[in-house]
Amino acid sequence: MCVFKNKKQKDMLTNDTLLIHLRIMTTIKRRLNITLAPDIEKLITHIAKRDRVPEATKISELLKISLAMEEDKAFTVLAESRLKEKGKKLTHKEVWA
């Protein structure tokens, strides 16, 4: 015997309509809403179609490349400042021998 908490619950389970509840798992990746200038949007659409990938995937790839370039710039600035410092400099052979 099935016991219902209220009439609405009984009606839901005894009607001719099939009710299915789906639990959708959230994505592991963080979502970010951005606003693109029309010319940038057009370019992203074009290269995503060319590479046969979703626009979000292409933007993610381009951001990774951009961040690597920014990191290179930061290391270059650090290296140049260290080269200007006075003191003994080690050769490649001395460091890695």
Secondary structure, 3 states (H helix, E strand, C coil): CCCCCCHHHHHHHHCCCCCCCCCCCCCCCCCCCCCCCHHHHHHHHHHHHHHCCCHHHHHHHHHHHHHHHHHHHHHHHHHHHHHHCCCCCCCHHHHHC
